[in-house]
Amino acid sequence: MSGGPSVTLKSQPIDGSNSGNAAAQQQQQSANGAASSANQGQGSNNNGSAGVSGGAGTPAQEGTRQNSLQRIQQRKQKVFNLPVPQKLAKLSMYSACQAEGCRCTGWKTPQENRHRDVESSYCPEFNEECRNSSCRHSLRTHIAHLDNISSSSMDELLGAIIDMENLFMSMQRVEDEDTKKVYLYLFRLLRQCVLTRQQAVIRGPLGDPPFESPCITKAVLSLVFYKYQHLNPTELQTMTEVAKTFLNFLNHYNFESPSTRRGDLTHEDASNYKINYTRWLVFCHVPAFCNSLRQFETSLVFGRTLLRTVFQYMSQQLKKKCISERDRFPEDKRSIITQMPKFLEALRAELMKDDSPIWDPNYRPPNSFVIQQRKRNQEASAPPAPGGGAAAVGGNKRSSVGEPLHKRPKKETIERPISENLDDLPTDVVMRAMKSVSESKTTNKAEILFPVNVSRDENVKAEEQKRAIEFHVVGNSLTKPVDKQTVLWLLGLQLVFAYQLPEMPREYISQLVFDTKHKTLALIKESQPIGGICFRPFPSQGFTEIVFCAVTMAEQVKGYGTHLMNHLKDYSIQRGIKHLLTFADCDAIGYFKKQGFSKDIKLARPVYAGYIKEYDSATLMHCELHPTIVNTQFIAVIRNQSEILKELIAQRHNEVQKVRTGLTCFKEGVRSIPVESIPGLMEIGWKPQMRPARSARPLEESSDPEKLATSFASVLQSVRQHTTAWPFLRPVTAAEVPDYYDHIKYPMDLKTMGERLKKGYYQTRRLFMADMARIFSNCRFYNSPDTEYYRCANSLERYFQTKMRELGLWDK
């Protein structure tokens, strides 16, 4: 929906002040002209300033945003075009000193030149000393690790530095504390990336985009079909353009800070809005002017939760925008103005409905409708005829003059010929295999009567079909009478949990089992509960907390536990809950892993923190549910698919299996033959592989020893500065770890490697790589895999290999 033609209606742009000095220390001398560009980072966050989000901006204000983005790009292009010495001087200001033991994080301009700008005419000498009293090393010492850097890598680092300076200025100007914290986090992230020469990757409790399903774009497309499919093609196309205009406005909308919205939101909505506002800043807003960070469109990564909290105010601003810019619309597009209030009202109604189909992840318009819309988009996005004016601006986000030109383009999808694609098996082949599997089940009576390898899941399902066992969700209530059977089952479940969980206080078990907010999925056999799962749903947060899970000892290892969990998953999915959380003790971790739980928590911590009960000596585990899977049938489906696949393989094997005579050419004196000439080899699908020629390494052992040593020094310095290098910087002492040398006979560390490098020990790369590998192998031998040291060794080893590959010294 966001592609194709649409009329661009942007929310109020940021305030464009004049240029000013940039960040502290080195930023002050290197960011001239960037201050006004950085203002867009504040957007709606300056309380009482001219940049209040969502306001109906004038054309002049809209131009300010474009000018700000354009100034950032112009400044970057200016820096990219500087001579190499000036580029290196700029990089030195953010590069750690490479001298042994020095902790200086950036070269400081000498006192007499501190007000001169390295981005203009000033170019310091490489032998000039750093102004930092604790450093006093030359500029060359700060850039020693950049000797072999490519031009493109240098420009990427410089772009990140400019983005970092813009963020610093935004952080100084913004008044909202929440927004300032986000800018500070991103500033530190980019600073660390410049120091380590790594790509900026955002990880943490915010999660990864997309954050909701369906996204706003998909829901709006569904709304167009759901509400307006009865219209004629012209009217339907008009409503489609109205929807695109709405999405375009949303993608350029500057959201208000949580502190501004605190008064008109409930506590729960305010908490959700704060999380989504932070995500919007990090993934959508800031990357618009800091293209060192990956940017996402708001409408593609957010869904119903965010739109609900901003829709009322945003729709008002969009209506005002349409009215104020009516005269700017071309004649053939003014129908958008007329239809926009009608569309917004329809979207608001579906937004507030709990059972609206457009917000159902499984709801999809027919393929014919989607294909028709794509064709129209392609026709509308075709290049105009020469001399033809374009009244409508493309709906792609920020496709105007402010779009950063050096932004890395997305990889284009390679369209392969149909002949190269793998075709599906013919339907008759699959049907023949399914029939064969079905017949094998019905003909082998002995296996049916006396099953040997039948799944426990099948046994449990058979018992459930015969009503030998039953599953019921029961719970206590204070508002309506509770029948006697439910009370008896709750008492029985209390005894099961108390007996199977002896470490848990009985009073605590009774409190939760009979708590009105908790429910229990009971497994009933012969009118008695033999197992159950006590849980508490949090529909507003989108997850269910599992409190207790147990089956009586006599009924274990029969598949009841798995079937219980599958029933709970289906129960949760039916109520729109897609996440299960639990704190598992060491004895239960294996069970929960088998049920699809993981220690990798994909929910943001603010979503469940303060809701779920936390336990000592327990591990938090998470299971994400897929809304289209029926978990109680899933195992049988997979097993059936496996049997069909085995039958297809057997049929194919029978078709291609042929016994050929051996090769006789060797008896006739032939010493060798091409592999492809072996009879039958091509028929089974073998294809000759073209082995790529091995590219020569620029630095072999036989090359210049001094150049090789310089490369080793660069790698070693980069490894030392890595965040996970701290356990390996110096030798392990017996005082710190008394038994270390009882286990490690050949210790090694980065300090020892530095001393060996100075003495000229590393004449070949093999010696250098062997010592580095010994550091990691010693660490993994002495420490267990769940320790921080073990993880540091793995991370640093990957980084070391990356640095060696960059220099062409790694051929593994």
KOLMARKOL-650953 format. One record per residue (C-alpha): residue in three letters; x, z, y. Coordinates in steps of 0.02 Angstrom, whole numbers. Example, Ala and Ser with C-alpha at 12.3 -4.5 7.8 and 13.67 -1.06 7.14 Angstrom:
 residuo   east     up  north
     ALA    615    390   -225
     SER    684    357    -53
This chain:
 residuo   east     up  north
     MET      0      0      0
     SER    143     37    119
     GLY    214   -139    104
     GLY    141   -295    181
     PRO     70   -320    355
     SER     -7   -180    452
     VAL    -24   -127    632
     THR    108      1    674
     LEU     37    161    746
     LYS    173    290    763
     SER    150    472    803
     GLN    234    538    958
     PRO    420    500    958
     ILE    556    622    993
     ASP    615    664   1166
     GLY    762    557   1220
     SER    875    654   1333
     ASN   1036    588   1406
     SER   1199    593   1313
     GLY   1287    760   1302
     ASN   1431    843   1217
     ALA   1420    866   1030
     ALA   1459   1004    909
     ALA   1573   1152    927
     GLN   1763   1135    930
     GLN   1799    955    876
     GLN   1618    901    893
     GLN   1628    932   1079
     GLN   1761    798   1101
     SER   1695    673    973
     ALA   1507    664    990
     ASN   1485    597   1167
     GLY   1328    497   1173
     ALA   1258    570   1014
     ALA   1160    714   1088
     SER   1013    608   1138
     SER   1010    528    967
     ALA   1012    695    883
     ASN    858    750    978
     GLN    748    662    855
     GLY    794    796    731
     GLN    687    917    829
     GLY    527    815    838
     SER    385    937    831
     ASN    494   1089    821
     ASN    526   1124   1005
     ASN    389   1245   1047
     GLY    315   1191   1211
     SER    432   1044   1234
     ALA    386    864   1266
     GLY    408    820   1084
     VAL    254    904   1013
     SER    214    812    852
     GLY     62    708    828
     GLY     33    680   1013
     ALA    -28    513   1073
     GLY    136    441   1136
     THR    148    307   1269
     PRO    236    143   1236
     ALA    383    205   1337
     GLN    397    359   1226
     GLU    386    254   1070
     GLY    529    150   1137
     THR    630    310   1155
     ARG    631    337    968
     GLN    691    160    939
     ASN    824    181   1074
     SER    883    344    996
     LEU    903    266    825
     GLN    985    114    902
     ARG   1110    222    998
     ILE   1158    310    837
     GLN   1189    142    754
     GLN   1286     76    904
     ARG   1397    229    904
     LYS   1431    210    718
     GLN   1473     27    739
     LYS   1590     72    881
     VAL   1679    200    770
     PHE   1686     78    624
     ASN   1772    -49    738
     LEU   1907     71    798
     PRO   2088     40    746
     VAL   2139    127    586
     PRO   2249    258    674
     GLN   2101    314    780
     LYS   1989    319    627
     LEU   2115    429    537
     ALA   2127    541    690
     LYS   1938    561    687
     LEU   1942    601    500
     SER   2084    726    523
     MET   1972    835    631
     TYR   1864    866    478
     SER   1998    863    343
     ALA   2078   1018    271
     CYS   2264   1036    296
     GLN   2357    977    142
     ALA   2504   1096    167
     GLU   2529   1223     29
     GLY   2437   1385     67
     CYS   2364   1327    234
     ARG   2178   1362    257
     CYS   2149   1255    412
     THR   1990   1152    388
     GLY   2022   1022    524
     TRP   2156    962    644
     LYS   2131   1028    821
     THR   2181    922    970
     PRO   2327    994   1071
     GLN   2278   1096   1223
     GLU   2329    965   1350
     ASN   2221    832   1265
     ARG   2073    935   1209
     HIS   1953    850   1332
     ARG   2002    673   1282
     ASP   1889    576   1164
     VAL   1965    501   1008
     GLU   1819    380    999
     SER   1872    296   1162
     SER   2052    266   1215
     TYR   2137    423   1153
     CYS   2243    403    995
     PRO   2353    552    952
     GLU   2522    531    869
     PHE   2533    572    685
     ASN   2670    700    719
     GLU   2568    800    846
     GLU   2540    979    791
     CYS   2372   1061    761
     ARG   2316   1179    899
     ASN   2260   1308    770
     SER   2386   1451    780
     SER   2373   1484    593
     CYS   2412   1302    552
     ARG   2530   1213    672
     HIS   2549   1070    548
     SER   2552    889    602
     LEU   2405    770    602
     ARG   2490    675    460
     THR   2479    831    351
     HIS   2290    836    372
     ILE   2267    655    316
     ALA   2396    649    175
     HIS   2256    635     48
     LEU   2186    480    134
     ASP   2334    364    105
     ASN   2246    257    -25
     ILE   2070    264     46
     SER   1979     98     58
     SER   1901     34    219
     SER   1723     54    153
     SER   1756    233     96
     MET   1830    274    265
     ASP   1676    206    354
     GLU   1562    308    239
     LEU   1657    467    285
     LEU   1651    425    470
     GLY   1463    392    458
     ALA   1439    561    375
     ILE   1541    643    514
     ILE   1432    565    649
     ASP   1275    619    555
     MET   1348    794    544
     GLU   1379    799    732
     ASN   1202    739    767
     LEU   1135    876    655
     PHE   1239   1005    746
     MET   1166    951    913
     SER    990    953    841
     MET   1022   1128    777
     GLN   1073   1186    951
     ARG    921   1112   1035
     VAL    784   1159    913
     GLU    691   1322    945
     ASP    599   1348    781
     GLU    700   1461    666
     ASP    638   1383    503
     THR    688   1210    561
     LYS    855   1273    623
     LYS    893   1344    450
     VAL    858   1176    369
     TYR    972   1087    493
     LEU   1108   1216    461
     TYR   1093   1190    272
     LEU   1107   1000    290
     PHE   1251   1019    413
     ARG   1348   1125    289
     LEU   1306   1005    148
     LEU   1376    856    244
     ARG   1528    960    298
     GLN   1566    999    117
     CYS   1542    818     67
     VAL   1667    762    199
     LEU   1794    890    138
     THR   1774    842    -45
     ARG   1741    655    -16
     GLN   1585    663   -122
     GLN   1411    590   -102
     ALA   1283    707    -24
     VAL   1161    764   -159
     ILE   1022    888   -120
     ARG    990   1010   -262
     GLY    901   1175   -264
     PRO    730   1258   -265
     LEU    647   1119   -165
     GLY    637   1010   -320
     ASP    658    822   -329
     PRO    540    689   -258
     PRO    402    647   -294
     PHE    327    819   -277
     GLU    145    782   -324
     SER     49    659   -430
     PRO    -38    554   -379
     CYS     53    519   -217
     ILE    -43    486    -56
     THR     -9    299    -65
     LYS    -84    285   -240
     ALA   -235    391   -192
     VAL   -270    286    -37
     LEU   -260    126   -141
     SER   -382    203   -263
     LEU   -497    250   -119
     VAL   -503     70    -58
     PHE   -561     13   -230
     TYR   -674    164   -261
     LYS   -769    151    -96
     TYR   -756    -32    -42
     GLN   -747   -140   -198
     HIS   -924   -203   -163
     LEU   -874   -284      2
     ASN   -838   -468     21
     PRO   -654   -521     17
     THR   -634   -526    207
     GLU   -707   -352    233
     LEU   -608   -284     86
     GLN   -448   -353    162
     THR   -491   -270    326
     MET   -511   -100    241
     THR   -347   -129    151
     GLU   -260   -155    318
     VAL   -345      1    386
     ALA   -273     98    239
     LYS    -99     26    270
     THR   -111     73    453
     PHE   -154    251    404
     LEU     -6    260    284
     ASN    110    187    415
     PHE     53    319    540
     LEU     80    455    410
     ASN    256    393    370
     HIS    304    406    554
     TYR    210    568    588
     ASN    308    718    653
     PHE    236    872    569
     GLU    219   1036    660
     SER    330   1182    612
     PRO    255   1319    500
     SER    265   1446    642
     THR    153   1335    748
     ARG     25   1314    609
     ARG     25   1497    555
     GLY   -133   1540    651
     ASP   -248   1406    578
     LEU   -196   1416    394
     THR   -235   1542    259
     HIS    -91   1639    183
     GLU    -88   1528     29
     ASP   -100   1366    130
     ALA     35   1427    249
     SER    152   1462    104
     ASN    123   1289     30
     TYR    141   1206    200
     LYS    307   1292    232
     ILE    376   1225     68
     ASN    313   1048    100
     TYR    372   1052    281
     THR    547   1096    223
     ARG    540    956     94
     TRP    481    834    227
     LEU    625    881    342
     VAL    756    866    205
     PHE    697    709    116
     CYS    598    609    247
     HIS    631    659    428
     VAL    815    701    444
     PRO    875    552    339
     ALA    792    438    467
     PHE    939    470    584
     CYS   1065    536    455
     ASN   1079    394    332
     SER   1213    485    234
     LEU   1061    568    155
     ARG    940    474     45
     GLN    773    442    131
     PHE    599    441     54
     GLU    432    389    126
     THR    312    532    157
     SER    166    443     76
     LEU    263    409    -84
     VAL    328    584   -120
     PHE    187    697    -61
     GLY      8    712   -120
     ARG   -154    804    -92
     THR    -82    976    -47
     LEU     13    917    107
     LEU   -122    796    164
     ARG   -255    932    159
     THR   -157   1045    276
     VAL   -121    911    408
     PHE   -268    792    392
     GLN   -385    865    523
     TYR   -260    864    666
     MET   -174    704    612
     SER   -339    607    599
     GLN   -385    662    776
     GLN   -219    597    841
     LEU   -240    433    746
     LYS   -413    406    823
     LYS   -344    439    997
     LYS   -201    322    961
     CYS   -318    183    910
     ILE   -421    205   1069
     SER   -271    213   1185
     GLU   -189     59   1109
     ARG   -345    -45   1086
     ASP   -289   -172   1216
     ARG   -122   -194   1127
     PHE   -206   -250    966
     PRO   -226   -439    938
     GLU   -403   -501    933
     ASP   -404   -530    745
     LYS   -344   -352    713
     ARG   -466   -255    821
     SER   -582   -233    674
     ILE   -456   -102    616
     ILE   -501      3    769
     THR   -685     -9    725
     GLN   -664     35    541
     MET   -533    173    560
     PRO   -657    318    593
     LYS   -763    263    445
     PHE   -609    257    333
     LEU   -547    428    392
     GLU   -716    507    359
     ALA   -720    435    182
     LEU   -542    497    149
     ARG   -584    669    216
     ALA   -735    683    100
     GLU   -631    637    -53
     LEU   -492    751      4
     MET   -605    903      4
     LYS   -690    864   -162
     ASP   -613    958   -308
     ASP   -673    826   -431
     SER   -633    670   -331
     PRO   -574    530   -448
     ILE   -446    460   -326
     TRP   -341    618   -348
     ASP   -348    606   -537
     PRO   -175    551   -601
     ASN   -262    450   -738
     TYR   -375    354   -619
     ARG   -317    176   -594
     PRO   -404     28   -514
     PRO   -424   -121   -631
     ASN   -271   -231   -651
     SER   -365   -377   -576
     PHE   -391   -280   -415
     VAL   -208   -226   -406
     ILE   -146   -404   -440
     GLN   -264   -472   -308
     GLN   -197   -348   -180
     ARG    -17   -393   -224
     LYS    -52   -578   -201
     ARG   -127   -544    -31
     ASN     22   -438     18
     GLN    142   -575    -35
     GLU     44   -707     60
     ALA     35   -597    214
     SER    220   -551    207
     ALA    277   -733    194
     PRO    390   -783    340
     PRO    294   -855    488
     ALA    307  -1035    541
     PRO    442  -1074    671
     GLY    385  -1026    842
     GLY    238   -925    778
     GLY    219   -753    852
     ALA    193   -602    741
     ALA     57   -491    810
     ALA     67   -362    673
     VAL    223   -265    634
     GLY    276   -253    452
     GLY    219    -96    366
     ASN    388    -55    296
     LYS    448    107    369
     ARG    564     97    519
     SER    591    -89    504
     SER    616   -111    691
     VAL    771   -110    799
     GLY    806     71    758
     GLU    836     36    574
     PRO   1018     79    532
     LEU   1103    -86    491
     HIS   1240    -14    381
     LYS   1120     82    271
     ARG   1155     45     89
     PRO   1024    -78     26
     LYS    927    -41   -130
     LYS    985   -130   -286
     GLU    884   -286   -310
     THR    791   -300   -473
     ILE    870   -433   -580
     GLU    736   -550   -643
     ARG    784   -607   -816
     PRO    712   -761   -900
     ILE    569   -726  -1017
     SER    674   -789  -1161
     GLU    796   -645  -1135
     ASN    662   -511  -1145
     LEU    623   -429  -1310
     ASP    451   -484  -1369
     ASP    329   -363  -1449
     LEU    298   -380  -1633
     PRO    152   -492  -1678
     THR    -12   -400  -1698
     ASP    -36   -457  -1877
     VAL    133   -384  -1926
     VAL     88   -215  -1854
     MET    -85   -218  -1932
     ARG     -9   -260  -2101
     ALA    108   -111  -2086
     MET    -35      6  -2036
     LYS   -138    -56  -2183
     SER      7    -27  -2301
     VAL     31    152  -2238
     SER   -156    187  -2255
     GLU   -160    118  -2431
     SER     -9    219  -2484
     LYS    -98    378  -2428
     THR   -258    340  -2522
     THR   -183    273  -2684
     ASN    -61    414  -2719
     LYS   -188    542  -2778
     ALA    -56    659  -2849
     GLU     27    678  -2680
     ILE   -139    714  -2597
     LEU   -188    847  -2723
     PHE    -16    924  -2731
     PRO     72    884  -2567
     VAL    259    910  -2568
     ASN    317    880  -2389
     VAL    153    898  -2296
     SER    172    963  -2119
     ARG    120   1141  -2078
     ASP     27   1070  -1930
     GLU    -82    968  -2049
     ASN   -123   1123  -2150
     VAL   -174   1219  -1994
     LYS   -283   1075  -1933
     ALA   -364   1064  -2104
     GLU   -404   1250  -2098
     GLU   -476   1229  -1924
     GLN   -586   1085  -1980
     LYS   -652   1190  -2124
     ARG   -680   1333  -1998
     ALA   -567   1445  -2099
     ILE   -482   1483  -1933
     GLU   -553   1475  -1756
     PHE   -481   1477  -1581
     HIS   -571   1566  -1439
     VAL   -523   1606  -1259
     VAL   -583   1783  -1224
     GLY   -565   1905  -1081
     ASN   -636   2057   -998
     SER   -756   2052   -851
     LEU   -821   2172   -719
     THR   -958   2059   -652
     LYS  -1053   2015   -811
     PRO  -1084   2099   -979
     VAL   -952   2077  -1114
     ASP  -1023   2054  -1289
     LYS   -972   2170  -1431
     GLN   -880   2033  -1527
     THR   -766   1996  -1379
     VAL   -725   2181  -1358
     LEU   -682   2196  -1543
     TRP   -571   2043  -1534
     LEU   -482   2111  -1380
     LEU   -451   2276  -1470
     GLY   -385   2181  -1621
     LEU   -271   2075  -1511
     GLN   -206   2232  -1427
     LEU   -154   2297  -1599
     VAL    -71   2131  -1645
     PHE     31   2127  -1486
     ALA     78   2311  -1500
     TYR    136   2292  -1680
     GLN    232   2130  -1656
     LEU    307   2181  -1488
     PRO    370   2359  -1520
     GLU    482   2358  -1365
     MET    331   2335  -1251
     PRO    238   2495  -1199
     ARG     64   2504  -1276
     GLU    -13   2559  -1112
     TYR     56   2405  -1027
     ILE    -12   2291  -1166
     SER   -184   2371  -1152
     GLN   -181   2355   -963
     LEU   -149   2166   -967
     VAL   -259   2123  -1117
     PHE   -409   2206  -1035
     ASP   -365   2152   -858
     THR   -501   2040   -786
     LYS   -373   1916   -715
     HIS   -294   1889   -885
     LYS   -365   1791  -1030
     THR   -314   1783  -1212
     LEU   -319   1634  -1330
     ALA   -366   1718  -1494
     LEU   -331   1651  -1668
     ILE   -474   1715  -1779
     LYS   -466   1714  -1969
     GLU   -601   1796  -2076
     SER   -677   1868  -1916
     GLN   -515   1960  -1874
     PRO   -385   1913  -1742
     ILE   -219   1871  -1825
     GLY   -130   1807  -1670
     GLY   -150   1759  -1491
     ILE    -75   1715  -1322
     CYS   -114   1824  -1172
     PHE    -97   1725  -1011
     ARG   -143   1727   -828
     PRO   -186   1562   -741
     PHE   -140   1532   -558
     PRO   -243   1377   -515
     SER   -194   1379   -332
     GLN     -9   1373   -380
     GLY    -33   1249   -521
     PHE     41   1353   -662
     THR     -6   1476   -800
     GLU     97   1630   -842
     ILE    113   1672  -1027
     VAL    125   1861  -1047
     PHE    116   1895  -1235
     CYS    125   1778  -1384
     ALA    119   1845  -1562
     VAL     55   1812  -1739
     THR     43   1948  -1871
     MET    190   1956  -1991
     ALA     88   1907  -2145
     GLU     27   1746  -2062
     GLN    192   1685  -1989
     VAL    286   1526  -2041
     LYS    122   1435  -2070
     GLY    114   1334  -1910
     TYR     -9   1450  -1822
     GLY    108   1484  -1674
     THR    133   1300  -1636
     HIS    -53   1262  -1648
     LEU    -93   1411  -1536
     MET     25   1345  -1402
     ASN    -47   1169  -1417
     HIS   -223   1238  -1390
     LEU   -163   1331  -1236
     LYS    -83   1172  -1168
     ASP   -244   1074  -1191
     TYR   -344   1216  -1113
     SER   -229   1214   -960
     ILE   -232   1025   -941
     GLN   -423   1025   -944
     ARG   -419   1143   -795
     GLY   -293   1043   -695
     ILE   -143   1155   -730
     LYS     15   1061   -774
     HIS    147   1197   -787
     LEU    175   1346   -903
     LEU    297   1485   -861
     THR    353   1635   -964
     PHE    491   1763   -973
     ALA    557   1754  -1153
     ASP    666   1885  -1235
     CYS    815   1832  -1341
     ASP    711   1829  -1501
     ALA    577   1714  -1428
     ILE    687   1584  -1341
     GLY    701   1479  -1500
     TYR    513   1476  -1524
     PHE    479   1423  -1345
     LYS    612   1287  -1353
     LYS    522   1213  -1503
     GLN    361   1213  -1401
     GLY    440   1108  -1263
     PHE    496   1248  -1147
     SER    662   1237  -1055
     LYS    774   1350   -951
     ASP    778   1211   -821
     ILE    641   1265   -701
     LYS    567   1113   -614
     LEU    448   1214   -506
     ALA    513   1269   -336
     ARG    543   1456   -335
     PRO    425   1490   -187
     VAL    283   1420   -295
     TYR    295   1559   -425
     ALA    399   1696   -343
     GLY    289   1847   -310
     TYR    156   1786   -431
     ILE    238   1793   -602
     LYS    290   1960   -678
     GLU    478   1975   -701
     TYR    560   2069   -846
     ASP    735   2137   -872
     SER    844   2054  -1005
     ALA    724   1907  -1017
     THR    746   1722   -980
     LEU    625   1623   -873
     MET    568   1464   -961
     HIS    460   1320   -904
     CYS    354   1186   -988
     GLU    282   1037   -893
     LEU    121    967   -964
     HIS     75    783   -967
     PRO   -108    757   -921
     THR   -135    612  -1041
     ILE    -71    697  -1199
     VAL   -187    790  -1318
     ASN    -63    915  -1384
     THR   -164    968  -1537
     GLN   -159    786  -1596
     PHE     13    741  -1533
     ILE    114    789  -1688
     ALA     -1    688  -1802
     VAL     12    537  -1685
     ILE    202    544  -1685
     ARG    207    565  -1874
     ASN     91    416  -1898
     GLN    197    310  -1781
     SER    352    360  -1879
     GLU    273    307  -2043
     ILE    221    140  -1969
     LEU    396    112  -1901
     LYS    473    150  -2070
     GLU    353     25  -2151
     LEU    399   -108  -2022
     ILE    584    -79  -2057
     ALA    553    -91  -2245
     GLN    456   -254  -2223
     ARG    594   -327  -2114
     HIS    724   -270  -2239
     ASN    634   -361  -2379
     GLU    625   -518  -2274
     VAL    809   -527  -2229
     GLN    885   -452  -2386
     LYS    980   -589  -2475
     VAL   1127   -582  -2594
     ARG   1260   -711  -2551
     THR   1411   -765  -2648
     GLY   1577   -699  -2589
     LEU   1699   -796  -2481
     THR   1811   -912  -2583
     CYS   1908   -989  -2440
     PHE   2048   -860  -2452
     LYS   2085   -912  -2632
     GLU   2110  -1088  -2566
     GLY   2249  -1035  -2449
     VAL   2152  -1004  -2288
     ARG   2230   -854  -2200
     SER   2090   -815  -2075
     ILE   1918   -876  -2023
     PRO   1808   -844  -1870
     VAL   1695   -694  -1892
     GLU   1541   -794  -1844
     SER   1570   -913  -1990
     ILE   1530   -777  -2119
     PRO   1368   -832  -2206
     GLY   1215   -731  -2155
     LEU   1298   -637  -2012
     MET   1210   -733  -1874
     GLU   1042   -720  -1966
     ILE   1038   -530  -1956
     GLY   1059   -536  -1767
     TRP   1247   -519  -1745
     LYS   1313   -593  -1584
     PRO   1495   -615  -1534
     GLN   1548   -496  -1398
     MET   1659   -556  -1260
     ARG   1789   -421  -1230
     PRO   1830   -413  -1045
     ALA   2009   -434   -998
     ARG   2091   -269   -960
     SER   2129   -256   -777
     ALA   2303   -199   -737
     ARG   2322    -28   -662
     PRO   2401    -30   -490
     LEU   2513    117   -534
     GLU   2593    104   -706
     GLU   2733    217   -766
     SER   2859     81   -731
     SER   2808     62   -548
     ASP   2881    152   -398
     PRO   2906    338   -448
     GLU   2883    396   -268
     LYS   2716    307   -254
     LEU   2663    380   -421
     ALA   2711    555   -362
     THR   2614    530   -201
     SER   2460    483   -301
     PHE   2481    637   -411
     ALA   2496    746   -256
     SER   2337    671   -183
     VAL   2240    703   -344
     LEU   2309    879   -363
     GLN   2264    924   -184
     SER   2087    857   -204
     VAL   2066    956   -366
     ARG   2127   1116   -281
     GLN   1998   1096   -143
     HIS   1853   1071   -263
     THR   1724   1210   -262
     THR   1748   1246   -448
     ALA   1939   1254   -443
     TRP   1950   1440   -399
     PRO   1980   1504   -578
     PHE   2129   1387   -602
     LEU   2225   1401   -438
     ARG   2357   1522   -504
     PRO   2420   1587   -672
     VAL   2318   1717   -767
     THR   2408   1885   -768
     ALA   2412   2007   -912
     ALA   2356   2144   -793
     GLU   2193   2050   -758
     VAL   2161   1991   -936
     PRO   2265   2095  -1060
     ASP   2230   1991  -1216
     TYR   2241   1819  -1133
     TYR   2414   1777  -1197
     ASP   2369   1835  -1372
     HIS   2254   1684  -1382
     ILE   2332   1558  -1261
     LYS   2509   1510  -1312
     TYR   2536   1371  -1184
     PRO   2456   1423  -1019
     MET   2441   1306   -871
     ASP   2369   1315   -694
     LEU   2363   1212   -534
     LYS   2501   1311   -449
     THR   2620   1279   -593
     MET   2575   1095   -589
     GLY   2615   1090   -403
     GLU   2787   1166   -436
     ARG   2821   1042   -576
     LEU   2768    899   -462
     LYS   2893    953   -328
     LYS   3033    959   -457
     GLY   2994    780   -514
     TYR   2934    830   -687
     TYR   2790    707   -692
     GLN   2880    542   -721
     THR   2728    469   -811
     ARG   2542    490   -789
     ARG   2528    548   -970
     LEU   2626    706   -930
     PHE   2518    739   -777
     MET   2356    711   -873
     ALA   2416    818  -1019
     ASP   2448    970   -910
     MET   2281    952   -822
     ALA   2191    934   -989
     ARG   2280   1092  -1051
     ILE   2203   1192   -907
     PHE   2028   1143   -961
     SER   2055   1160  -1148
     ASN   2132   1334  -1127
     CYS   1982   1388  -1023
     ARG   1857   1323  -1150
     PHE   1954   1401  -1295
     TYR   1959   1574  -1218
     ASN   1787   1581  -1134
     SER   1616   1559  -1212
     PRO   1504   1412  -1158
     ASP   1382   1523  -1062
     THR   1514   1588   -940
     GLU   1546   1529   -763
     TYR   1727   1490   -808
     TYR   1674   1369   -945
     ARG   1555   1278   -827
     CYS   1690   1268   -693
     ALA   1809   1187   -817
     ASN   1682   1054   -864
     SER   1639   1016   -682
     LEU   1819   1009   -624
     GLU   1871    900   -771
     ARG   1739    771   -725
     TYR   1797    774   -544
     PHE   1980    753   -598
     GLN   1937    602   -704
     THR   1841    526   -558
     LYS   1990    545   -441
     MET   2108    469   -570
     ARG   1992    320   -594
     GLU   1986    292   -406
     LEU   2175    268   -409
     GLY   2174    162   -567
     LEU   2264    294   -670
     TRP   2131    322   -801
     ASP   2102    201   -943
     LYS   1990    302  -1058
